[in-house]
């Protein structure tokens, strides 16, 4: 009884504390770009969409009813599902005994992948909850079958899981397939598949896939093809090793070892309910590990194996009971450390100063950054334009985020590679939100200059010229010291004549980002501007003009880098160079930037690299 009480209190404290932290994170973390698009889907309610079944949008719509425009309200249903997950797994672990069942709840709450579930309004939240329902239902049905009884609750849990899973994500197919295979492997499972009530649950789950099936049949199987064909290379690649390493870190080495050892409880000498969890978790985990070597490695996939880890976490207390106290304590300490790190990361991303500090690194959280700043800039620019000016975004990310900020789910979006890359182009077309470049009214075109590869940016600007005609002078918005660049173009109703002058494309080659410098700094780079060319380059230090650079040296390589697309009249003489003297006493970090004056009189600024000046004794402050 004391062991049970101690385990229960430990779980309740951990669950409540992490619940409060998750609530704080969900309230402070900026809206993720996919969440914004799911919000847009929630304002165009349907049974299914091009990227997902309908449940995620329905849950977001439900949350938004209690706080329109509030990120926390949008995420509230997902937080509730995430908070309920450990309780489901406690119920699934009841055959272990009360004390160990509470231990399972604590492990699920502390496991980084499941512990943070619900902080973001993403489809993996209801899908994982559905997988847990199926695990619980399957375990209860097998136990009842072994005892010659019937389990109504097992049927209900299985039916609920299959229905929620079918309405959550295409990837739930893997959970269904593995569960069916495991039932076929177990004699009692084969007996279950001969029961009518089990097939009623399966039938209910099958009905949940009908909206997705109907959508794909009427839209050229676009959803199926994107999820299972287009987004995956289906060829061996070495990124699978990175996938395995990430899983080892997320599970922590010691607990991960215990979970792998738990797969061994799938043998015949172990109780039936243990075999169910071991085989389900093991087969699913091996399947995902294999997929890591052939499937999509470009998008985030580290969360995929969570249903497999959940199944194995049920058996973790049995494995850990055979370890010495030292190794059990070490396992718990590593798990707490991993969860603490997992919690610290989104808390940090929620701080503007952290996002700004990460601006020049590969860890910059672009999909969380700058949306409020961009929305404010768009509002201010709209205030200077005629009433009724239409906002047009150049990709789905900008369209969805601005839509959420303005409570407008119908912001038009240009045809953009990102829309296709993320499987959203078909849905935008179905909503009649794909803009073809027509004029006829005042429009504010919002372009994500940092949303395309730098080498393709000029070509992207030129594609805007082809759609809209000559572009007006650009208003460039820089977020986090240039990590994100947003271009605003105020387009009048009439399409003007003449050549199209694009915004400037520039790059500082020297010094490199993070370079340690002394009082004298060589600054070298290049800059181009279609049609107008560059008339003057001024080097900035921390936003203040410092020196005018010599412009006009030859750099033929730039023509190759820009794919030969530039119409700058100065080419190939587009390189600039100067030496600047840092002010006396200016120690620590500094930002080098550019002020570029075009031949047409336009002026644009570019943020360049951050450099650090060492103290006189060579130390860096």
C-alpha positions as CSV (number, residue, x, y, z in Angstrom):
1,X,0.0,0.0,0.0
2,X,2.9,2.4,0.8
3,X,4.5,1.6,-2.6
4,X,1.2,2.3,-4.3
5,X,0.6,5.5,-2.4
6,X,4.2,6.7,-3.2
7,X,3.8,5.9,-6.9
8,X,0.4,7.6,-7.1
9,X,1.6,10.8,-5.4
10,X,4.7,10.9,-7.5
11,X,2.6,10.6,-10.7
12,X,0.1,13.3,-9.6
13,X,2.9,15.7,-8.7
14,X,4.8,15.1,-12.0
15,X,1.5,15.3,-14.0
16,X,0.3,18.5,-12.4
17,X,3.7,20.2,-12.6
18,X,4.2,19.3,-16.2
19,X,0.6,20.3,-17.0
20,X,1.2,23.8,-15.6
21,X,4.4,24.1,-17.6
22,X,2.7,22.9,-20.8
23,X,0.0,25.5,-20.2
24,X,2.6,28.2,-19.9
25,X,4.4,27.1,-23.1
26,X,1.1,26.9,-25.0
27,X,0.2,30.4,-23.9
28,X,3.6,32.0,-24.8
29,X,4.8,30.0,-27.8
30,X,4.0,31.8,-31.1
31,X,1.7,30.0,-33.5
32,X,3.5,27.4,-35.6
33,X,2.9,27.7,-39.3
34,X,1.1,24.3,-39.6
35,X,-1.2,25.3,-36.8
36,X,-2.1,28.5,-38.7
37,X,-3.0,26.4,-41.8
38,X,-5.1,24.0,-39.7
39,X,-6.8,27.1,-38.2
40,X,-7.6,28.2,-41.8
41,X,-9.1,24.7,-42.4
42,X,-11.2,25.1,-39.3
43,X,-12.7,28.2,-40.9
44,X,-13.5,26.2,-44.0
45,X,-15.0,23.2,-42.2
46,X,-15.1,20.0,-44.2
47,X,-14.9,16.2,-43.7
48,X,-11.5,16.0,-45.1
49,X,-8.8,18.2,-46.7
50,X,-5.9,17.8,-49.1
51,X,-3.4,17.2,-46.3
52,X,-5.4,15.6,-43.5
53,X,-8.8,14.2,-42.4
54,X,-11.0,16.7,-40.6
55,X,-10.5,16.0,-36.9
56,X,-7.6,18.5,-36.3
57,X,-9.5,21.3,-37.9
58,X,-12.6,20.5,-35.9
59,X,-10.7,20.5,-32.6
60,X,-9.1,23.9,-33.5
61,X,-12.5,25.2,-34.4
62,X,-13.9,24.0,-31.1
63,X,-11.1,25.7,-29.1
64,X,-11.4,28.9,-31.1
65,X,-15.0,29.2,-30.1
66,X,-13.8,30.0,-26.5
67,X,-11.3,32.6,-27.6
68,X,-11.2,33.7,-31.2
69,X,-7.7,34.8,-32.1
70,X,-6.2,33.4,-28.9
71,X,-3.4,30.9,-29.4
72,X,-4.1,29.2,-26.0
73,X,-7.8,28.7,-26.8
74,X,-6.8,27.2,-30.2
75,X,-4.5,24.7,-28.5
76,X,-6.8,23.9,-25.5
77,X,-8.4,20.7,-26.9
78,X,-5.0,19.4,-27.7
79,X,-3.7,20.2,-24.2
80,X,-6.6,18.2,-22.8
81,X,-5.9,15.2,-25.0
82,X,-2.2,15.3,-24.1
83,X,-3.1,15.6,-20.4
84,X,-5.4,12.5,-20.7
85,X,-2.8,10.3,-22.3
86,X,-0.9,9.2,-19.2
87,X,-4.2,8.2,-17.6
88,X,-5.1,6.1,-20.6
89,X,-1.7,4.3,-20.3
90,X,-2.3,3.8,-16.5
91,X,-5.5,2.1,-17.3
92,X,-3.7,-0.1,-19.9
93,X,-1.1,-1.0,-17.3
94,X,-3.5,-2.2,-14.6
95,X,-2.5,-5.8,-15.0
96,X,1.0,-4.8,-13.6
97,X,-0.6,-3.9,-10.3
98,X,-1.6,-0.5,-9.0
99,X,1.9,0.7,-8.0
100,X,3.6,-0.2,-11.3
101,X,0.6,1.2,-13.2
102,X,1.2,4.6,-11.6
103,X,4.9,4.2,-12.5
104,X,3.9,3.8,-16.1
105,X,1.9,7.0,-15.9
106,X,4.9,8.8,-14.5
107,X,7.1,7.4,-17.3
108,X,4.6,8.5,-20.0
109,X,4.4,12.0,-18.4
110,X,8.2,12.4,-18.3
111,X,8.9,10.8,-21.7
112,X,9.8,13.8,-23.9
113,X,7.7,12.9,-26.9
114,X,4.5,12.1,-24.9
115,X,5.2,14.5,-22.1
116,X,5.0,17.6,-24.4
117,X,2.1,16.3,-26.4
118,X,-0.6,18.9,-26.8
119,X,1.5,22.0,-26.6
120,X,1.0,22.4,-30.3
121,X,-2.3,21.9,-32.1
122,X,-1.1,19.2,-34.5
123,X,-2.7,16.0,-35.8
124,X,-0.3,13.8,-34.0
125,X,-2.1,14.7,-30.7
126,X,-5.4,13.0,-31.5
127,X,-3.6,10.3,-33.5
128,X,-1.5,9.3,-30.5
129,X,-4.5,9.5,-28.2
130,X,-6.3,7.2,-30.7
131,X,-3.3,4.7,-30.7
132,X,-3.5,4.6,-26.9
133,X,-7.2,3.9,-27.0
134,X,-6.5,1.0,-29.4
135,X,-3.7,-0.4,-27.1
136,X,-6.0,-0.3,-24.1
137,X,-8.9,-1.8,-26.0
138,X,-6.8,-4.6,-27.5
139,X,-5.3,-5.5,-24.1
140,X,-8.7,-5.7,-22.5
141,X,-10.2,-7.8,-25.3
142,X,-7.3,-10.2,-25.2
143,X,-7.4,-10.6,-21.4
144,X,-11.2,-11.3,-21.5
145,X,-10.6,-13.8,-24.4
146,X,-8.0,-15.6,-22.3
147,X,-10.4,-15.8,-19.4
148,X,-13.3,-16.9,-21.6
149,X,-15.2,-13.7,-21.0
150,X,-16.4,-10.7,-23.1
151,X,-15.2,-7.2,-22.6
152,X,-17.6,-4.5,-23.6
153,X,-15.2,-1.7,-22.5
154,X,-12.5,-3.3,-24.7
155,X,-14.7,-3.1,-27.8
156,X,-15.7,0.5,-27.0
157,X,-12.0,1.6,-26.5
158,X,-11.0,-0.1,-29.7
159,X,-13.8,1.5,-31.6
160,X,-13.1,4.9,-30.2
161,X,-9.4,4.6,-31.1
162,X,-10.1,3.4,-34.6
163,X,-12.6,6.2,-35.3
164,X,-10.3,8.9,-33.9
165,X,-7.3,7.5,-35.7
166,X,-9.1,7.4,-39.1
167,X,-10.1,11.0,-38.6
168,X,-6.7,12.2,-37.5
169,X,-3.9,11.3,-40.0
170,X,-3.0,9.1,-42.9
171,X,-0.1,7.7,-40.8
172,X,-2.6,5.9,-38.5
173,X,-2.7,3.2,-41.2
174,X,0.6,1.9,-39.7
175,X,-1.0,1.5,-36.3
176,X,-4.0,-0.4,-37.8
177,X,-1.7,-2.6,-39.9
178,X,0.6,-3.6,-37.0
179,X,-2.3,-4.2,-34.6
180,X,-4.0,-6.5,-37.1
181,X,-0.7,-8.4,-37.7
182,X,-0.2,-8.9,-34.0
183,X,-3.7,-10.2,-33.5
184,X,-3.1,-12.7,-36.3
185,X,0.1,-13.8,-34.6
186,X,-1.6,-14.5,-31.3
187,X,-4.1,-17.5,-31.1
188,X,-6.3,-15.5,-28.8
189,X,-6.1,-12.6,-31.3
190,X,-7.3,-14.8,-34.1
191,X,-10.2,-15.9,-31.9
192,X,-11.0,-12.3,-31.3
193,X,-11.2,-11.6,-35.0
194,X,-14.0,-14.2,-35.2
195,X,-16.2,-12.2,-32.9
196,X,-19.0,-10.1,-34.3
197,X,-18.6,-7.3,-31.8
198,X,-14.9,-6.9,-32.6
199,X,-15.8,-6.5,-36.3
200,X,-18.4,-3.9,-35.3
201,X,-15.6,-1.9,-33.8
202,X,-13.4,-2.4,-36.9
203,X,-16.4,-1.4,-39.1
204,X,-16.8,1.8,-37.1
205,X,-13.2,2.6,-37.6
206,X,-13.4,1.8,-41.4
207,X,-16.3,4.3,-41.7
208,X,-14.1,7.0,-40.3
209,X,-11.9,6.7,-43.4
210,X,-14.7,7.3,-45.8
211,X,-14.4,11.1,-45.9
212,X,-10.7,10.8,-46.8
213,X,-11.5,8.2,-49.4
214,X,-14.2,10.3,-50.9
215,X,-12.0,13.4,-51.0
216,X,-9.2,11.5,-52.8
217,X,-11.5,9.8,-55.3
218,X,-12.8,13.2,-56.3
219,X,-9.4,15.0,-56.4
220,X,-7.1,12.6,-58.3
221,X,-5.8,10.9,-55.2
222,X,-3.8,14.0,-54.4
223,X,-3.8,13.4,-50.7
224,X,-2.7,9.8,-50.9
225,X,0.0,10.6,-53.5
226,X,1.5,13.4,-51.4
227,X,1.5,11.4,-48.1
228,X,2.7,8.1,-49.5
229,X,4.5,8.9,-52.8
230,X,5.5,12.5,-53.5
231,X,7.0,13.5,-50.1
232,X,9.2,10.3,-49.8
233,X,12.3,9.4,-51.9
234,X,11.7,5.7,-51.2
235,X,15.4,5.1,-51.7
236,X,18.1,4.3,-49.2
237,X,19.7,7.3,-47.6
238,X,22.1,7.7,-44.6
239,X,19.7,10.0,-42.7
240,X,18.2,6.9,-41.2
241,X,21.3,6.8,-38.8
242,X,20.5,10.3,-37.7
243,X,16.9,9.2,-37.1
244,X,18.1,6.4,-34.8
245,X,20.4,8.7,-32.9
246,X,17.6,11.2,-32.3
247,X,15.3,8.4,-31.0
248,X,18.1,7.2,-28.7
249,X,18.4,10.8,-27.3
250,X,14.6,11.3,-27.0
251,X,14.1,7.9,-25.2
252,X,17.4,8.5,-23.3
253,X,20.0,5.8,-23.6
254,X,19.1,3.8,-20.4
255,X,15.3,3.9,-20.7
256,X,15.6,3.3,-24.4
257,X,17.6,0.2,-23.7
258,X,14.9,-0.9,-21.2
259,X,12.2,-0.4,-23.8
260,X,14.2,-2.4,-26.4
261,X,14.6,-5.2,-23.8
262,X,10.8,-5.0,-23.3
263,X,10.3,-6.3,-26.8
264,X,11.6,-9.6,-25.6
265,X,8.4,-10.1,-23.6
266,X,6.6,-10.9,-26.8
267,X,7.6,-14.6,-26.4
268,X,5.2,-17.3,-25.5
269,X,6.4,-17.8,-22.0
270,X,5.1,-14.3,-21.0
271,X,1.5,-13.4,-20.2
272,X,-0.8,-12.6,-23.1
273,X,-1.3,-9.0,-22.3
274,X,2.5,-8.5,-22.1
275,X,2.9,-10.1,-25.5
276,X,0.3,-7.7,-26.9
277,X,2.2,-4.6,-25.9
278,X,5.7,-6.1,-26.7
279,X,4.8,-7.3,-30.2
280,X,2.7,-4.2,-31.1
281,X,5.5,-1.8,-29.9
282,X,8.3,-3.9,-31.3
283,X,6.9,-4.4,-34.8
284,X,5.8,-0.8,-35.0
285,X,9.2,0.4,-33.8
286,X,11.2,-1.7,-36.2
287,X,8.9,-0.6,-39.0
288,X,9.6,3.1,-38.3
289,X,13.3,2.5,-37.9
290,X,13.3,0.9,-41.4
291,X,11.3,3.8,-42.8
292,X,13.9,6.2,-41.4
293,X,16.3,5.0,-44.1
294,X,13.9,5.3,-47.1
295,X,11.2,7.9,-46.1
296,X,11.1,11.7,-46.1
297,X,14.1,13.0,-44.2
298,X,13.6,16.7,-45.0
299,X,10.5,17.3,-42.8
300,X,10.4,16.5,-39.1
301,X,9.7,12.8,-38.4
302,X,11.2,12.2,-35.0
303,X,7.7,12.0,-33.4
304,X,6.5,9.2,-35.7
305,X,7.5,6.2,-33.4
306,X,5.6,7.6,-30.3
307,X,2.8,5.0,-30.5
308,X,5.5,2.2,-30.4
309,X,7.2,3.8,-27.5
310,X,3.9,4.1,-25.6
311,X,3.2,0.4,-26.0
312,X,6.7,-0.5,-24.7
313,X,6.5,2.0,-21.8
314,X,3.7,-0.2,-20.3
315,X,6.3,-3.0,-19.8
316,X,9.2,-0.7,-18.7
317,X,8.6,-1.2,-14.9
318,X,9.0,-4.9,-15.3
319,X,12.3,-4.5,-17.0
320,X,13.6,-1.9,-14.6
321,X,12.6,-4.0,-11.6
322,X,15.4,-6.4,-12.6
323,X,18.0,-3.7,-12.5
324,X,20.0,-2.5,-9.5
325,X,18.9,0.6,-7.6
326,X,21.8,2.5,-9.1
327,X,20.8,1.9,-12.7
328,X,17.1,2.6,-11.9
329,X,18.0,6.0,-10.3
330,X,20.3,6.7,-13.3
331,X,17.5,5.9,-15.7
332,X,15.1,8.2,-13.9
333,X,17.7,11.0,-13.7
334,X,18.4,10.9,-17.4
335,X,14.7,10.9,-18.2
336,X,14.2,14.0,-16.0
337,X,17.1,15.7,-17.6
338,X,15.8,14.9,-21.1
339,X,12.3,16.2,-20.2
340,X,13.8,19.3,-18.6
341,X,15.7,20.0,-21.8
342,X,12.6,19.3,-23.9
343,X,10.6,21.8,-21.8
344,X,13.3,24.4,-21.9
345,X,13.5,24.5,-25.7
346,X,9.9,25.7,-26.4
347,X,10.1,28.0,-23.4
348,X,13.2,29.6,-24.9
349,X,11.7,29.7,-28.4
350,X,8.8,31.7,-26.9
351,X,11.3,34.5,-26.0
352,X,12.0,37.1,-28.7
353,X,15.5,37.7,-27.5
354,X,16.3,34.0,-27.9
355,X,14.9,33.8,-31.4
356,X,17.0,36.9,-32.3
357,X,20.2,35.3,-30.8
358,X,19.6,32.2,-32.9
359,X,19.1,34.3,-36.1
360,X,22.4,33.4,-37.8
361,X,22.4,29.7,-36.8
362,X,20.9,26.6,-38.2
363,X,18.7,26.4,-35.1
364,X,16.7,29.5,-35.9
365,X,13.0,28.6,-35.3
366,X,11.8,30.4,-38.5
367,X,8.3,28.8,-38.4
368,X,7.7,30.3,-35.0
369,X,9.3,33.7,-35.6
370,X,8.3,37.2,-36.6
371,X,4.6,36.7,-37.2
372,X,3.4,39.5,-34.9
373,X,6.1,41.8,-36.3
374,X,5.0,41.0,-39.9
375,X,1.3,41.5,-39.1
376,X,2.0,44.9,-37.5
377,X,4.0,46.0,-40.5
378,X,1.2,44.9,-42.8
379,X,-1.4,46.7,-40.7
380,X,0.6,49.9,-40.8
381,X,1.1,49.7,-44.5
382,X,-2.6,49.1,-45.1
383,X,-3.4,52.2,-43.2
384,X,-1.6,54.2,-45.8
385,X,-3.5,52.6,-48.8
386,X,-7.0,53.1,-50.0
387,X,-9.8,51.4,-48.0
388,X,-10.6,47.9,-49.4
389,X,-7.0,47.1,-50.3
390,X,-6.7,43.4,-50.7
391,X,-3.8,41.5,-49.0
392,X,-2.2,38.9,-51.2
393,X,0.5,36.5,-49.8
394,X,3.0,34.8,-52.0
395,X,2.8,31.4,-50.1
396,X,0.5,29.5,-47.8
397,X,2.6,30.1,-44.7
398,X,2.2,33.9,-45.0
399,X,-1.4,33.6,-46.0
400,X,-2.3,31.4,-43.1
401,X,-0.4,33.3,-40.4
402,X,-1.7,36.7,-41.7
403,X,-5.2,35.2,-41.8
404,X,-5.0,34.2,-38.2
405,X,-3.6,37.6,-37.2
406,X,-6.4,39.4,-39.1
407,X,-9.1,36.8,-38.4
408,X,-9.5,36.4,-42.2
409,X,-9.3,32.9,-43.6
410,X,-9.6,34.0,-47.2
411,X,-6.3,35.8,-47.9
412,X,-5.3,35.0,-51.4
413,X,-2.1,33.2,-52.1
414,X,0.1,32.9,-55.2
415,X,1.1,29.6,-56.7
416,X,4.4,28.9,-54.9
417,X,6.7,25.9,-54.6
418,X,6.1,25.8,-50.9
419,X,2.4,25.2,-51.4
420,X,3.2,22.1,-53.4
421,X,6.1,21.0,-51.2
422,X,3.8,20.8,-48.2
423,X,0.7,19.4,-50.0
424,X,-1.4,22.5,-49.6
425,X,-1.7,23.8,-53.3
426,X,-4.8,21.7,-54.1
427,X,-6.6,22.8,-51.0
428,X,-6.0,26.5,-51.7
429,X,-7.3,26.0,-55.2
430,X,-10.4,24.4,-53.9
431,X,-11.0,27.4,-51.6
432,X,-10.6,29.7,-54.7
433,X,-7.7,31.4,-52.9
434,X,-5.0,30.9,-55.5
435,X,-4.2,34.3,-57.0
436,X,-3.1,34.5,-60.6
437,X,-1.7,38.0,-60.7
438,X,-4.8,39.9,-61.7
439,X,-5.1,43.6,-60.9
440,X,-8.3,45.7,-60.8
441,X,-8.1,46.9,-57.3
442,X,-5.4,48.1,-54.8
443,X,-3.5,45.1,-53.5
444,X,-0.7,44.7,-50.9
445,X,1.5,41.9,-52.0
446,X,3.4,40.3,-49.1
447,X,6.4,38.3,-50.2
448,X,8.5,36.0,-48.1
449,X,12.0,36.9,-49.4
450,X,13.6,34.4,-47.0
451,X,11.1,31.6,-47.9
452,X,13.0,30.7,-51.1
453,X,16.7,29.7,-51.5
454,X,18.9,32.7,-51.8
455,X,20.2,31.6,-55.2
456,X,16.6,31.5,-56.4
457,X,15.4,34.8,-54.9
458,X,16.1,37.0,-58.0
459,X,14.2,34.5,-60.2
460,X,11.3,34.6,-57.7
461,X,11.2,38.4,-57.9
462,X,11.2,38.1,-61.7
463,X,8.3,35.7,-61.6
464,X,6.4,38.3,-59.7
465,X,7.2,40.8,-62.5
466,X,5.8,38.3,-65.0
467,X,2.6,37.9,-63.1
468,X,1.9,41.5,-61.9
469,X,4.0,43.6,-64.3
470,X,6.5,46.3,-63.1
471,X,6.7,46.3,-59.3
472,X,6.5,49.5,-57.2
473,X,9.3,50.4,-54.8
474,X,9.6,47.7,-52.1
475,X,9.2,48.1,-48.4
476,X,11.5,45.5,-46.8
477,X,10.7,44.2,-43.3
478,X,13.5,42.5,-41.4
479,X,12.8,40.2,-38.5
480,X,15.4,39.0,-36.0
481,X,18.2,41.0,-37.6
482,X,17.5,39.8,-41.1
483,X,16.9,36.1,-40.4
484,X,13.5,36.7,-42.0
485,X,12.9,39.2,-44.7
486,X,9.4,40.2,-45.9
487,X,8.9,42.4,-49.0
488,X,5.8,44.6,-49.2
489,X,4.6,45.9,-52.6
490,X,1.6,48.2,-52.9
491,X,0.1,47.4,-56.3
492,X,-2.3,49.9,-57.9
493,X,-5.3,48.7,-59.9
494,X,-3.7,49.5,-63.3
495,X,-0.8,47.5,-64.5
496,X,1.9,50.1,-65.5
497,X,4.1,50.0,-68.5
498,X,7.9,49.8,-68.6
499,X,10.6,47.5,-67.3
500,X,10.4,45.7,-63.9
501,X,12.9,46.9,-61.3
502,X,13.4,44.1,-58.7
503,X,14.5,44.6,-55.1
504,X,18.2,44.4,-54.4
505,X,20.0,41.1,-54.0
506,X,23.1,41.4,-51.9
507,X,25.6,39.3,-49.9
508,X,28.5,40.1,-47.5
509,X,31.2,37.5,-48.2
510,X,33.8,38.9,-45.8
511,X,33.8,38.8,-42.8
512,X,32.1,35.5,-42.2
513,X,29.3,35.2,-39.5
514,X,30.8,34.8,-36.0
515,X,34.2,36.0,-37.1
516,X,36.5,37.4,-34.4
517,X,37.9,40.8,-35.6
518,X,40.1,43.6,-34.3
519,X,39.8,47.3,-34.9
520,X,40.1,47.1,-38.7
521,X,37.6,45.0,-40.6
522,X,37.6,44.2,-44.3
523,X,34.1,44.2,-45.7
524,X,33.6,42.6,-49.2
525,X,30.6,41.4,-51.0
526,X,28.3,42.0,-54.0
527,X,25.0,43.5,-54.9
528,X,22.7,43.5,-57.9
529,X,19.5,45.2,-58.9
530,X,17.7,44.4,-62.1
531,X,17.4,47.3,-64.7
532,X,18.4,50.1,-62.3
533,X,21.7,48.7,-61.0
534,X,23.4,49.8,-57.8
535,X,24.7,53.4,-57.4
536,X,26.1,53.5,-53.9
537,X,26.9,51.0,-51.1
538,X,27.2,52.2,-47.5
539,X,28.5,49.8,-44.8
540,X,26.5,50.0,-41.5
541,X,27.7,49.0,-38.1
542,X,24.8,48.1,-35.7
543,X,22.4,50.0,-38.0
544,X,24.5,53.2,-38.2
545,X,26.3,54.3,-41.4
546,X,30.1,53.9,-41.1
547,X,31.8,54.0,-44.5
548,X,31.0,54.1,-48.2
549,X,32.3,51.1,-50.1
550,X,34.1,51.0,-53.5
551,X,31.6,49.5,-55.9
552,X,32.3,48.1,-59.4
553,X,34.9,45.4,-59.2
554,X,34.3,42.4,-61.4
555,X,32.8,39.2,-60.0
556,X,31.7,36.9,-62.9
557,X,30.8,34.1,-60.4
558,X,27.6,35.9,-59.3
559,X,26.1,35.5,-62.8
560,X,26.5,31.7,-62.4
561,X,25.2,31.8,-58.8
562,X,22.1,33.7,-59.9
563,X,21.6,31.2,-62.8
564,X,22.4,33.9,-65.3
565,X,19.1,35.6,-64.6
566,X,20.1,39.1,-63.6
567,X,19.5,42.2,-65.7
568,X,21.7,44.5,-63.7
569,X,23.4,46.8,-66.2
570,X,26.6,46.8,-64.2
571,X,27.2,43.0,-64.5
572,X,29.8,41.6,-63.9
573,X,31.1,44.7,-62.1
574,X,28.9,44.3,-59.0
575,X,31.4,43.7,-56.2
576,X,32.0,46.1,-53.4
577,X,34.9,46.4,-50.8
578,X,36.1,48.6,-48.0
579,X,37.8,48.6,-44.7
580,X,36.0,49.9,-41.7
581,X,37.4,51.0,-38.3
582,X,35.4,49.9,-35.3
583,X,34.9,52.7,-32.8
584,X,37.2,52.7,-29.8
585,X,35.9,50.7,-26.9
586,X,33.3,48.9,-29.0
587,X,33.9,45.4,-27.6
588,X,31.7,42.3,-28.0
589,X,29.2,41.5,-30.7
590,X,28.4,43.9,-33.6
591,X,26.2,43.6,-36.7
592,X,27.5,44.6,-40.1
593,X,24.9,45.7,-42.6
594,X,24.5,47.5,-45.9
595,X,22.5,50.5,-47.2
596,X,22.1,50.1,-50.9
597,X,21.1,53.0,-53.2
598,X,19.7,51.9,-56.5
599,X,20.2,53.7,-59.8
600,X,16.5,54.6,-59.6
601,X,17.0,56.4,-56.3
602,X,15.5,53.6,-54.1
603,X,17.3,52.8,-50.8
604,X,17.2,49.3,-49.2
605,X,19.0,47.9,-46.1
606,X,20.5,44.4,-45.7
607,X,21.5,42.8,-42.4
608,X,24.9,41.2,-42.8
609,X,26.9,38.9,-40.4
610,X,27.5,39.3,-36.7
611,X,31.1,39.6,-35.7
612,X,32.8,39.9,-32.3
613,X,35.6,42.2,-31.4
614,X,38.1,40.8,-28.9
615,X,39.5,42.7,-26.0
616,X,43.1,43.9,-26.1
617,X,44.4,40.8,-24.4
618,X,42.7,38.6,-27.0
619,X,39.7,37.5,-24.9
620,X,36.2,37.8,-26.3
621,X,33.8,39.5,-24.0
